[in-house]
Amino acid sequence: MQDILIQIMPLMLIFLVFYFLIIRPQQNKIKEHNAMVNSVKKGDEVVTQGGLIGKISKVSEHEVTIDFGDNVSINAIKSTLASVKSK
């Protein structure tokens, strides 16, 4: 019985290290991104994952319309926003 525990212990330790160094921080990052995306509102300045910078002109449930100036507006999916700067 102790032999089995001694063999399994390194695997359990490796899993714990992966959980605290990789899995848990990634889950926190996803939660923060979802909160940021859900709080976006008209007038916020945003940066898309493609690197485009513009202002939100319309917000719907899953999409936003981003105004880039000179009558250029693009519809984008909310989850593609990289960062949001409030007014």
Order of alpha helices (4+ residues) and beta strands (2+ residues): alpha-alpha-beta-beta-beta-beta-beta
